[in-house]
Amino acid sequence: MADQFSPLQSICYERGLLRLLDQRKLPLETVYLDILNAADGWNAIRDMVVRGAPAIAISAALSLAVEIFNLDFSGTSLEAASFLVKKLDYLVSSRPTAVNLSDAATKLQNLVLKTVETTDEAKLVFQTYITAAERMLIDDVNTNKAIGFHGANDIQSNLKGSKTVSILTHCNTGSLATAGYGTALGVIRALHANGFLETAFCTETRPFNQGSRLTAFELVHDKIHATLIADSAAASLMKVRTIGAVVVGADRIAANGDTANKIGTYNLAICALHHAVPFYVAAPVTSIDLSLRSGDQIVIEERSPKELLCSDGGLGKQVAASGIGVWNPAFDVTPAYLITAIITEKGVIRKALADDFDIKGFLQNAASGNEG
Protein backbone atom coordinates (compact mmCIF):
# COMPACT_ATOMS: atom_id res chain seq x y z
CA MET A 1 0.00 0.00 0.00
CA ALA A 2 2.81 2.42 0.87
CA ASP A 3 4.65 2.36 -2.43
CA GLN A 4 1.90 4.30 -4.21
CA PHE A 5 2.81 7.33 -2.12
CA SER A 6 5.84 9.61 -2.02
CA PRO A 7 8.16 8.77 0.91
CA LEU A 8 7.73 12.40 2.02
CA GLN A 9 3.92 12.28 1.95
CA SER A 10 2.97 11.96 5.61
CA ILE A 11 -0.77 12.49 5.10
CA CYS A 12 -2.52 10.47 2.39
CA TYR A 13 -6.19 11.30 2.06
CA GLU A 14 -9.12 10.69 -0.19
CA ARG A 15 -12.71 11.21 0.89
CA GLY A 16 -13.62 8.52 3.41
CA LEU A 17 -10.07 7.25 3.83
CA LEU A 18 -7.04 8.60 5.71
CA ARG A 19 -3.61 6.99 5.92
CA LEU A 20 -0.80 8.41 8.04
CA LEU A 21 2.86 7.61 7.57
CA ASP A 22 4.14 5.99 10.77
CA GLN A 23 7.07 8.32 11.40
CA ARG A 24 8.28 6.20 14.31
CA LYS A 25 9.54 3.67 11.78
CA LEU A 26 11.43 6.09 9.52
CA PRO A 27 13.96 6.08 7.96
CA LEU A 28 14.22 2.27 7.86
CA GLU A 29 10.60 1.44 7.03
CA THR A 30 7.80 3.22 5.16
CA VAL A 31 4.54 2.07 6.74
CA TYR A 32 1.13 3.73 6.52
CA LEU A 33 -1.58 3.26 9.14
CA ASP A 34 -5.30 3.39 8.33
CA ILE A 35 -7.08 6.07 10.36
CA LEU A 36 -10.79 5.27 10.48
CA ASN A 37 -12.10 7.66 13.12
CA ALA A 38 -11.26 10.39 15.65
CA ALA A 39 -10.03 7.83 18.20
CA ASP A 40 -7.50 6.50 15.69
CA GLY A 41 -6.45 10.09 14.98
CA TRP A 42 -6.07 10.88 18.70
CA ASN A 43 -3.87 7.82 19.25
CA ALA A 44 -1.75 8.52 16.16
CA ILE A 45 -1.08 12.07 17.34
CA ARG A 46 -0.42 11.14 20.97
CA ASP A 47 1.84 8.21 20.04
CA MET A 48 3.91 10.33 17.60
CA VAL A 49 2.84 8.44 14.48
CA VAL A 50 2.28 11.94 13.14
CA ARG A 51 3.96 15.03 14.58
CA GLY A 52 4.63 18.63 13.68
CA ALA A 53 2.07 21.30 14.57
CA PRO A 54 0.52 21.76 11.09
CA ALA A 55 0.38 18.00 10.39
CA ILE A 56 -1.20 17.33 13.77
CA ALA A 57 -4.01 19.81 13.12
CA ILE A 58 -4.69 18.50 9.61
CA SER A 59 -4.57 14.85 10.68
CA ALA A 60 -6.97 15.48 13.54
CA ALA A 61 -9.44 17.31 11.32
CA LEU A 62 -9.30 14.65 8.59
CA SER A 63 -9.63 11.73 11.02
CA LEU A 64 -12.98 13.15 12.08
CA ALA A 65 -13.92 13.84 8.45
CA VAL A 66 -13.35 10.15 7.66
CA GLU A 67 -15.42 9.08 10.65
CA ILE A 68 -18.48 11.17 9.75
CA PHE A 69 -18.24 10.31 6.04
CA ASN A 70 -18.66 6.63 6.96
CA LEU A 71 -21.08 7.24 9.82
CA ASP A 72 -24.73 6.15 9.71
CA PHE A 73 -26.19 9.17 11.51
CA SER A 74 -29.92 9.69 12.04
CA GLY A 75 -29.91 12.75 14.31
CA THR A 76 -30.79 16.38 13.72
CA SER A 77 -28.46 19.08 12.43
CA LEU A 78 -28.03 20.37 15.99
CA GLU A 79 -27.11 16.89 17.20
CA ALA A 80 -24.64 16.58 14.33
CA ALA A 81 -23.00 19.86 15.32
CA SER A 82 -22.85 18.79 18.96
CA PHE A 83 -21.25 15.50 17.90
CA LEU A 84 -18.55 17.35 15.94
CA VAL A 85 -17.85 19.89 18.69
CA LYS A 86 -17.33 17.14 21.28
CA LYS A 87 -15.09 15.11 18.96
CA LEU A 88 -12.95 18.15 18.18
CA ASP A 89 -12.53 18.92 21.90
CA TYR A 90 -11.42 15.32 22.36
CA LEU A 91 -8.87 15.58 19.55
CA VAL A 92 -7.38 18.78 21.00
CA SER A 93 -6.53 16.86 24.18
CA SER A 94 -4.10 14.62 22.28
CA ARG A 95 -1.25 17.19 22.38
CA PRO A 96 -1.97 20.50 24.14
CA THR A 97 1.09 22.66 23.36
CA ALA A 98 0.66 23.10 19.59
CA VAL A 99 -1.82 25.92 19.03
CA ASN A 100 -2.50 24.90 15.40
CA LEU A 101 -4.65 22.01 16.62
CA SER A 102 -6.80 24.05 18.99
CA ASP A 103 -7.01 26.89 16.46
CA ALA A 104 -8.24 24.53 13.74
CA ALA A 105 -10.72 22.92 16.12
CA THR A 106 -12.15 26.28 17.17
CA LYS A 107 -12.56 27.42 13.55
CA LEU A 108 -14.21 24.15 12.56
CA GLN A 109 -16.50 24.26 15.59
CA ASN A 110 -17.57 27.81 14.76
CA LEU A 111 -18.22 26.77 11.17
CA VAL A 112 -20.51 23.87 12.04
CA LEU A 113 -22.39 25.93 14.63
CA LYS A 114 -22.94 28.63 12.03
CA THR A 115 -24.11 26.03 9.52
CA VAL A 116 -26.76 24.80 11.97
CA GLU A 117 -28.35 28.25 11.83
CA THR A 118 -29.10 27.82 8.12
CA THR A 119 -30.08 24.15 7.79
CA ASP A 120 -32.02 21.38 9.51
CA GLU A 121 -30.09 18.64 7.69
CA ALA A 122 -27.38 16.79 9.59
CA LYS A 123 -25.95 15.64 6.27
CA LEU A 124 -25.26 19.23 5.21
CA VAL A 125 -23.53 19.98 8.54
CA PHE A 126 -21.25 16.98 8.03
CA GLN A 127 -20.61 17.90 4.40
CA THR A 128 -19.63 21.45 5.37
CA TYR A 129 -17.18 20.07 7.93
CA ILE A 130 -15.62 17.58 5.50
CA THR A 131 -15.09 20.26 2.84
CA ALA A 132 -13.44 22.60 5.34
CA ALA A 133 -11.15 19.85 6.70
CA GLU A 134 -10.09 18.90 3.17
CA ARG A 135 -9.33 22.53 2.38
CA MET A 136 -6.81 22.61 5.25
CA LEU A 137 -4.67 20.05 3.42
CA ILE A 138 -4.48 22.18 0.28
CA ASP A 139 -3.97 25.49 2.06
CA ASP A 140 -1.09 24.20 4.19
CA VAL A 141 1.16 23.46 1.22
CA ASN A 142 0.56 26.93 -0.23
CA THR A 143 1.24 28.48 3.17
CA ASN A 144 4.52 26.59 3.56
CA LYS A 145 5.78 27.62 0.14
CA ALA A 146 5.05 31.26 1.00
CA ILE A 147 6.99 30.87 4.27
CA GLY A 148 9.92 29.42 2.33
CA PHE A 149 9.80 32.30 -0.15
CA HIS A 150 9.75 35.05 2.49
CA GLY A 151 12.40 33.38 4.65
CA ALA A 152 14.81 32.70 1.82
CA ASN A 153 14.47 36.24 0.48
CA ASP A 154 15.15 37.74 3.90
CA ILE A 155 18.24 35.60 4.52
CA GLN A 156 19.56 36.17 1.00
CA SER A 157 19.15 39.95 1.34
CA ASN A 158 21.39 39.92 4.41
CA LEU A 159 24.27 37.97 2.86
CA LYS A 160 27.51 39.93 3.01
CA GLY A 161 30.63 38.90 1.17
CA SER A 162 29.30 35.45 0.41
CA LYS A 163 27.05 33.97 -2.23
CA THR A 164 25.95 31.02 -0.11
CA VAL A 165 24.89 30.45 3.48
CA SER A 166 24.84 27.54 5.93
CA ILE A 167 21.71 27.08 8.05
CA LEU A 168 21.25 25.18 11.30
CA THR A 169 17.80 23.77 12.07
CA HIS A 170 16.27 21.75 14.90
CA CYS A 171 13.69 18.96 15.04
CA ASN A 172 11.67 18.27 11.88
CA THR A 173 9.73 21.02 10.15
CA GLY A 174 9.51 19.66 6.63
CA SER A 175 7.06 17.69 4.52
CA LEU A 176 6.73 15.11 7.27
CA ALA A 177 5.62 17.74 9.79
CA THR A 178 3.18 19.46 7.45
CA ALA A 179 1.00 18.72 4.43
CA GLY A 180 4.08 19.28 2.28
CA TYR A 181 7.23 21.40 1.74
CA GLY A 182 7.63 22.53 5.35
CA THR A 183 8.12 25.66 7.46
CA ALA A 184 11.71 26.07 8.67
CA LEU A 185 12.78 23.28 6.35
CA GLY A 186 10.76 25.03 3.66
CA VAL A 187 13.08 28.02 4.06
CA ILE A 188 16.05 25.69 3.59
CA ARG A 189 14.41 24.13 0.53
CA ALA A 190 13.83 27.58 -0.97
CA LEU A 191 17.44 28.65 -0.33
CA HIS A 192 18.61 25.44 -1.97
CA ALA A 193 16.33 25.94 -4.97
CA ASN A 194 17.64 29.51 -5.35
CA GLY A 195 21.27 28.33 -5.28
CA PHE A 196 22.10 30.14 -2.03
CA LEU A 197 22.45 27.19 0.35
CA GLU A 198 25.91 25.91 1.23
CA THR A 199 25.06 23.33 3.91
CA ALA A 200 22.03 22.50 6.02
CA PHE A 201 23.01 21.38 9.50
CA CYS A 202 20.38 19.45 11.46
CA THR A 203 20.45 18.41 15.09
CA GLU A 204 19.61 14.85 16.10
CA THR A 205 16.83 16.30 18.36
CA ARG A 206 16.79 14.08 21.40
CA PRO A 207 15.06 12.20 22.85
CA PHE A 208 12.80 11.19 19.93
CA ASN A 209 15.46 11.88 17.27
CA GLN A 210 13.22 13.70 14.80
CA GLY A 211 16.29 15.39 13.34
CA SER A 212 18.36 12.28 12.69
CA ARG A 213 15.41 10.11 11.62
CA LEU A 214 13.19 12.59 9.78
CA THR A 215 14.98 15.83 8.83
CA ALA A 216 18.06 13.97 7.67
CA PHE A 217 15.80 11.63 5.69
CA GLU A 218 14.14 14.58 3.92
CA LEU A 219 17.44 16.35 3.18
CA VAL A 220 19.01 13.22 1.71
CA HIS A 221 15.84 12.53 -0.30
CA ASP A 222 15.99 16.05 -1.81
CA LYS A 223 19.76 15.77 -2.43
CA ILE A 224 20.45 18.84 -0.30
CA HIS A 225 24.01 19.08 1.02
CA ALA A 226 23.50 18.43 4.73
CA THR A 227 25.29 17.42 7.92
CA LEU A 228 23.87 15.86 11.08
CA ILE A 229 25.17 16.97 14.49
CA ALA A 230 24.53 15.96 18.08
CA ASP A 231 22.31 18.41 19.99
CA SER A 232 25.21 19.13 22.31
CA ALA A 233 27.51 20.08 19.39
CA ALA A 234 25.57 23.19 18.34
CA ALA A 235 27.65 25.73 20.28
CA SER A 236 30.89 24.25 19.00
CA LEU A 237 29.54 24.26 15.45
CA MET A 238 28.76 27.98 15.69
CA LYS A 239 32.25 28.61 17.02
CA VAL A 240 34.21 26.72 14.35
CA ARG A 241 31.96 27.07 11.28
CA THR A 242 30.27 30.09 9.72
CA ILE A 243 26.56 29.63 10.32
CA GLY A 244 24.46 32.23 8.53
CA ALA A 245 21.30 31.63 10.54
CA VAL A 246 19.42 29.25 12.79
CA VAL A 247 15.90 28.58 11.49
CA VAL A 248 13.41 26.64 13.63
CA GLY A 249 9.68 26.01 13.66
CA ALA A 250 7.09 26.78 16.31
CA ASP A 251 4.24 25.02 18.06
CA ARG A 252 2.88 28.17 19.67
CA ILE A 253 3.88 31.85 19.51
CA ALA A 254 2.63 34.25 22.17
CA ALA A 255 1.56 37.83 21.41
CA ASN A 256 4.96 39.24 22.39
CA GLY A 257 6.89 36.74 20.25
CA ASP A 258 7.88 34.23 22.93
CA THR A 259 7.93 30.90 21.11
CA ALA A 260 7.33 27.30 22.19
CA ASN A 261 9.14 24.75 20.08
CA LYS A 262 10.81 21.36 20.46
CA ILE A 263 12.92 21.01 23.60
CA GLY A 264 16.44 22.24 22.88
CA THR A 265 15.34 25.27 20.87
CA TYR A 266 15.99 27.61 23.81
CA ASN A 267 19.55 26.26 24.06
CA LEU A 268 20.13 27.00 20.38
CA ALA A 269 18.81 30.55 20.72
CA ILE A 270 21.20 31.29 23.59
CA CYS A 271 24.12 29.86 21.61
CA ALA A 272 23.10 31.90 18.56
CA LEU A 273 23.02 35.12 20.58
CA HIS A 274 26.49 34.43 22.00
CA HIS A 275 27.93 33.77 18.52
CA ALA A 276 26.01 36.63 16.81
CA VAL A 277 24.06 34.24 14.58
CA PRO A 278 20.58 35.41 13.48
CA PHE A 279 17.85 33.25 15.00
CA TYR A 280 14.63 32.88 12.97
CA VAL A 281 11.31 31.26 13.80
CA ALA A 282 9.36 30.04 10.75
CA ALA A 283 5.68 29.25 11.26
CA PRO A 284 2.22 29.89 9.81
CA VAL A 285 0.10 32.59 11.43
CA THR A 286 -2.08 29.79 12.84
CA SER A 287 0.80 29.11 15.25
CA ILE A 288 0.32 32.57 16.77
CA ASP A 289 -1.83 32.75 19.89
CA LEU A 290 -2.70 36.38 20.60
CA SER A 291 -4.67 35.34 23.70
CA LEU A 292 -1.37 34.69 25.47
CA ARG A 293 0.59 37.78 26.50
CA SER A 294 3.85 35.88 26.89
CA GLY A 295 5.40 32.44 26.82
CA ASP A 296 4.88 32.10 30.57
CA GLN A 297 1.26 31.19 29.79
CA ILE A 298 2.08 28.39 27.34
CA VAL A 299 1.26 24.93 28.66
CA ILE A 300 4.23 22.62 28.11
CA GLU A 301 3.49 18.98 27.42
CA GLU A 302 5.50 16.42 29.38
CA ARG A 303 6.17 13.12 27.69
CA SER A 304 6.63 9.58 28.98
CA PRO A 305 9.80 8.82 31.01
CA LYS A 306 10.37 5.90 28.63
CA GLU A 307 11.57 8.31 25.94
CA LEU A 308 14.65 9.02 28.10
CA LEU A 309 14.97 5.70 29.90
CA CYS A 310 14.97 3.60 26.73
CA SER A 311 16.87 3.74 23.46
CA ASP A 312 15.34 5.09 20.25
CA GLY A 313 13.09 7.59 21.98
CA GLY A 314 11.45 5.01 24.21
CA LEU A 315 10.88 2.41 21.51
CA GLY A 316 13.94 0.27 22.32
CA LYS A 317 15.54 -1.36 25.35
CA GLN A 318 16.08 0.44 28.65
CA VAL A 319 19.52 2.02 28.83
CA ALA A 320 19.22 4.23 31.93
CA ALA A 321 19.62 3.08 35.51
CA SER A 322 16.43 1.71 37.03
CA GLY A 323 14.99 3.96 39.71
CA ILE A 324 16.29 7.25 38.28
CA GLY A 325 13.82 10.12 38.17
CA VAL A 326 12.93 11.64 34.77
CA TRP A 327 11.85 15.11 33.62
CA ASN A 328 10.91 15.00 29.95
CA PRO A 329 9.28 18.20 28.65
CA ALA A 330 8.51 17.97 24.93
CA PHE A 331 8.95 21.71 24.38
CA ASP A 332 10.66 24.78 25.77
CA VAL A 333 9.95 28.49 25.37
CA THR A 334 12.42 30.81 23.66
CA PRO A 335 12.01 34.43 24.84
CA ALA A 336 11.31 37.02 22.14
CA TYR A 337 14.52 38.93 22.85
CA LEU A 338 16.52 35.97 21.51
CA ILE A 339 14.56 35.84 18.25
CA THR A 340 15.73 37.92 15.28
CA ALA A 341 12.53 37.66 13.27
CA ILE A 342 9.44 35.50 12.74
CA ILE A 343 8.84 34.26 9.20
CA THR A 344 5.19 33.70 8.23
CA GLU A 345 3.28 33.21 5.00
CA LYS A 346 2.26 36.89 5.30
CA GLY A 347 5.84 38.10 5.48
CA VAL A 348 8.60 38.59 8.06
CA ILE A 349 7.68 40.02 11.48
CA ARG A 350 10.35 42.22 13.02
CA LYS A 351 10.60 43.71 16.48
CA ALA A 352 8.77 46.94 17.15
CA LEU A 353 10.60 47.41 20.47
CA ALA A 354 13.96 46.22 21.74
CA ASP A 355 12.69 42.86 22.95
CA ASP A 356 9.11 42.32 21.77
CA PHE A 357 7.29 41.95 18.47
CA ASP A 358 4.16 43.85 17.50
CA ILE A 359 2.55 40.71 16.12
CA LYS A 360 -1.00 42.01 16.47
CA GLY A 361 -0.13 45.11 14.46
CA PHE A 362 1.59 43.02 11.80
CA LEU A 363 -1.44 40.77 11.41
CA GLN A 364 -3.76 43.75 11.19
CA ASN A 365 -1.62 45.26 8.43
CA ALA A 366 -1.50 41.91 6.62
CA ALA A 367 -5.28 41.63 6.80
CA SER A 368 -5.59 45.06 5.20
CA GLY A 369 -3.22 44.06 2.40
CA ASN A 370 -0.01 45.62 3.75
CA GLU A 371 2.06 42.48 4.20
CA GLY A 372 5.55 42.63 5.66
C-alpha positions in Angstrom: 0.0 0.0 0.0 2.8 2.4 0.9 4.7 2.4 -2.4 1.9 4.3 -4.2 2.8 7.3 -2.1 5.8 9.6 -2.0 8.2 8.8 0.9 7.7 12.4 2.0 3.9 12.3 2.0 3.0 12.0 5.6 -0.8 12.5 5.1 -2.5 10.5 2.4 -6.2 11.3 2.1 -9.1 10.7 -0.2 -12.7 11.2 0.9 -13.6 8.5 3.4 -10.1 7.3 3.8 -7.0 8.6 5.7 -3.6 7.0 5.9 -0.8 8.4 8.0 2.9 7.6 7.6 4.1 6.0 10.8 7.1 8.3 11.4 8.3 6.2 14.3 9.5 3.7 11.8 11.4 6.1 9.5 14.0 6.1 8.0 14.2 2.3 7.9 10.6 1.4 7.0 7.8 3.2 5.2 4.5 2.1 6.7 1.1 3.7 6.5 -1.6 3.3 9.1 -5.3 3.4 8.3 -7.1 6.1 10.4 -10.8 5.3 10.5 -12.1 7.7 13.1 -11.3 10.4 15.7 -10.0 7.8 18.2 -7.5 6.5 15.7 -6.4 10.1 15.0 -6.1 10.9 18.7 -3.9 7.8 19.3 -1.8 8.5 16.2 -1.1 12.1 17.3 -0.4 11.1 21.0 1.8 8.2 20.0 3.9 10.3 17.6 2.8 8.4 14.5 2.3 11.9 13.1 4.0 15.0 14.6 4.6 18.6 13.7 2.1 21.3 14.6 0.5 21.8 11.1 0.4 18.0 10.4 -1.2 17.3 13.8 -4.0 19.8 13.1 -4.7 18.5 9.6 -4.6 14.8 10.7 -7.0 15.5 13.5 -9.4 17.3 11.3 -9.3 14.7 8.6 -9.6 11.7 11.0 -13.0 13.1 12.1 -13.9 13.8 8.4 -13.3 10.2 7.7 -15.4 9.1 10.6 -18.5 11.2 9.7 -18.2 10.3 6.0 -18.7 6.6 7.0 -21.1 7.2 9.8 -24.7 6.2 9.7 -26.2 9.2 11.5 -29.9 9.7 12.0 -29.9 12.7 14.3 -30.8 16.4 13.7 -28.5 19.1 12.4 -28.0 20.4 16.0 -27.1 16.9 17.2 -24.6 16.6 14.3 -23.0 19.9 15.3 -22.8 18.8 19.0 -21.2 15.5 17.9 -18.6 17.3 15.9 -17.8 19.9 18.7 -17.3 17.1 21.3 -15.1 15.1 19.0 -12.9 18.2 18.2 -12.5 18.9 21.9 -11.4 15.3 22.4 -8.9 15.6 19.5 -7.4 18.8 21.0 -6.5 16.9 24.2 -4.1 14.6 22.3 -1.2 17.2 22.4 -2.0 20.5 24.1 1.1 22.7 23.4 0.7 23.1 19.6 -1.8 25.9 19.0 -2.5 24.9 15.4 -4.6 22.0 16.6 -6.8 24.1 19.0 -7.0 26.9 16.5 -8.2 24.5 13.7 -10.7 22.9 16.1 -12.2 26.3 17.2 -12.6 27.4 13.5 -14.2 24.2 12.6 -16.5 24.3 15.6 -17.6 27.8 14.8 -18.2 26.8 11.2 -20.5 23.9 12.0 -22.4 25.9 14.6 -22.9 28.6 12.0 -24.1 26.0 9.5 -26.8 24.8 12.0 -28.3 28.2 11.8 -29.1 27.8 8.1 -30.1 24.2 7.8 -32.0 21.4 9.5 -30.1 18.6 7.7 -27.4 16.8 9.6 -26.0 15.6 6.3 -25.3 19.2 5.2 -23.5 20.0 8.5 -21.3 17.0 8.0 -20.6 17.9 4.4 -19.6 21.4 5.4 -17.2 20.1 7.9 -15.6 17.6 5.5 -15.1 20.3 2.8 -13.4 22.6 5.3 -11.1 19.9 6.7 -10.1 18.9 3.2 -9.3 22.5 2.4 -6.8 22.6 5.2 -4.7 20.1 3.4 -4.5 22.2 0.3 -4.0 25.5 2.1 -1.1 24.2 4.2 1.2 23.5 1.2 0.6 26.9 -0.2 1.2 28.5 3.2 4.5 26.6 3.6 5.8 27.6 0.1 5.0 31.3 1.0 7.0 30.9 4.3 9.9 29.4 2.3 9.8 32.3 -0.2 9.8 35.1 2.5 12.4 33.4 4.7 14.8 32.7 1.8 14.5 36.2 0.5 15.2 37.7 3.9 18.2 35.6 4.5 19.6 36.2 1.0 19.1 40.0 1.3 21.4 39.9 4.4 24.3 38.0 2.9 27.5 39.9 3.0 30.6 38.9 1.2 29.3 35.4 0.4 27.0 34.0 -2.2 25.9 31.0 -0.1 24.9 30.5 3.5 24.8 27.5 5.9 21.7 27.1 8.0 21.2 25.2 11.3 17.8 23.8 12.1 16.3 21.7 14.9 13.7 19.0 15.0 11.7 18.3 11.9 9.7 21.0 10.2 9.5 19.7 6.6 7.1 17.7 4.5 6.7 15.1 7.3 5.6 17.7 9.8 3.2 19.5 7.4 1.0 18.7 4.4 4.1 19.3 2.3 7.2 21.4 1.7 7.6 22.5 5.3 8.1 25.7 7.5 11.7 26.1 8.7 12.8 23.3 6.3 10.8 25.0 3.7 13.1 28.0 4.1 16.1 25.7 3.6 14.4 24.1 0.5 13.8 27.6 -1.0 17.4 28.6 -0.3 18.6 25.4 -2.0 16.3 25.9 -5.0 17.6 29.5 -5.4 21.3 28.3 -5.3 22.1 30.1 -2.0 22.4 27.2 0.4 25.9 25.9 1.2 25.1 23.3 3.9 22.0 22.5 6.0 23.0 21.4 9.5 20.4 19.4 11.5 20.4 18.4 15.1 19.6 14.9 16.1 16.8 16.3 18.4 16.8 14.1 21.4 15.1 12.2 22.9 12.8 11.2 19.9 15.5 11.9 17.3 13.2 13.7 14.8 16.3 15.4 13.3 18.4 12.3 12.7 15.4 10.1 11.6 13.2 12.6 9.8 15.0 15.8 8.8 18.1 14.0 7.7 15.8 11.6 5.7 14.1 14.6 3.9 17.4 16.4 3.2 19.0 13.2 1.7 15.8 12.5 -0.3 16.0 16.0 -1.8 19.8 15.8 -2.4 20.4 18.8 -0.3 24.0 19.1 1.0 23.5 18.4 4.7 25.3 17.4 7.9 23.9 15.9 11.1 25.2 17.0 14.5 24.5 16.0 18.1 22.3 18.4 20.0 25.2 19.1 22.3 27.5 20.1 19.4 25.6 23.2 18.3 27.6 25.7 20.3 30.9 24.2 19.0 29.5 24.3 15.5 28.8 28.0 15.7 32.2 28.6 17.0 34.2 26.7 14.4 32.0 27.1 11.3 30.3 30.1 9.7 26.6 29.6 10.3 24.5 32.2 8.5 21.3 31.6 10.5 19.4 29.3 12.8 15.9 28.6 11.5 13.4 26.6 13.6 9.7 26.0 13.7 7.1 26.8 16.3 4.2 25.0 18.1 2.9 28.2 19.7 3.9 31.8 19.5 2.6 34.2 22.2 1.6 37.8 21.4 5.0 39.2 22.4 6.9 36.7 20.2 7.9 34.2 22.9 7.9 30.9 21.1 7.3 27.3 22.2 9.1 24.7 20.1 10.8 21.4 20.5 12.9 21.0 23.6 16.4 22.2 22.9 15.3 25.3 20.9 16.0 27.6 23.8 19.6 26.3 24.1 20.1 27.0 20.4 18.8 30.5 20.7 21.2 31.3 23.6 24.1 29.9 21.6 23.1 31.9 18.6 23.0 35.1 20.6 26.5 34.4 22.0 27.9 33.8 18.5 26.0 36.6 16.8 24.1 34.2 14.6 20.6 35.4 13.5 17.9 33.2 15.0 14.6 32.9 13.0 11.3 31.3 13.8 9.4 30.0 10.7 5.7 29.2 11.3 2.2 29.9 9.8 0.1 32.6 11.4 -2.1 29.8 12.8 0.8 29.1 15.3 0.3 32.6 16.8 -1.8 32.8 19.9 -2.7 36.4 20.6 -4.7 35.3 23.7 -1.4 34.7 25.5 0.6 37.8 26.5 3.8 35.9 26.9 5.4 32.4 26.8 4.9 32.1 30.6 1.3 31.2 29.8 2.1 28.4 27.3 1.3 24.9 28.7 4.2 22.6 28.1 3.5 19.0 27.4 5.5 16.4 29.4 6.2 13.1 27.7 6.6 9.6 29.0 9.8 8.8 31.0 10.4 5.9 28.6 11.6 8.3 25.9 14.6 9.0 28.1 15.0 5.7 29.9 15.0 3.6 26.7 16.9 3.7 23.5 15.3 5.1 20.2 13.1 7.6 22.0 11.5 5.0 24.2 10.9 2.4 21.5 13.9 0.3 22.3 15.5 -1.4 25.4 16.1 0.4 28.6 19.5 2.0 28.8 19.2 4.2 31.9 19.6 3.1 35.5 16.4 1.7 37.0 15.0 4.0 39.7 16.3 7.2 38.3 13.8 10.1 38.2 12.9 11.6 34.8 11.9 15.1 33.6 10.9 15.0 29.9 9.3 18.2 28.6 8.5 18.0 24.9 9.0 21.7 24.4 10.7 24.8 25.8 9.9 28.5 25.4 12.4 30.8 23.7 12.0 34.4 24.8 11.3 37.0 22.1 14.5 38.9 22.9 16.5 36.0 21.5 14.6 35.8 18.2 15.7 37.9 15.3 12.5 37.7 13.3 9.4 35.5 12.7 8.8 34.3 9.2 5.2 33.7 8.2 3.3 33.2 5.0 2.3 36.9 5.3 5.8 38.1 5.5 8.6 38.6 8.1 7.7 40.0 11.5 10.4 42.2 13.0 10.6 43.7 16.5 8.8 46.9 17.2 10.6 47.4 20.5 14.0 46.2 21.7 12.7 42.9 22.9 9.1 42.3 21.8 7.3 41.9 18.5 4.2 43.8 17.5 2.6 40.7 16.1 -1.0 42.0 16.5 -0.1 45.1 14.5 1.6 43.0 11.8 -1.4 40.8 11.4 -3.8 43.8 11.2 -1.6 45.3 8.4 -1.5 41.9 6.6 -5.3 41.6 6.8 -5.6 45.1 5.2 -3.2 44.1 2.4 0.0 45.6 3.7 2.1 42.5 4.2 5.5 42.6 5.7 
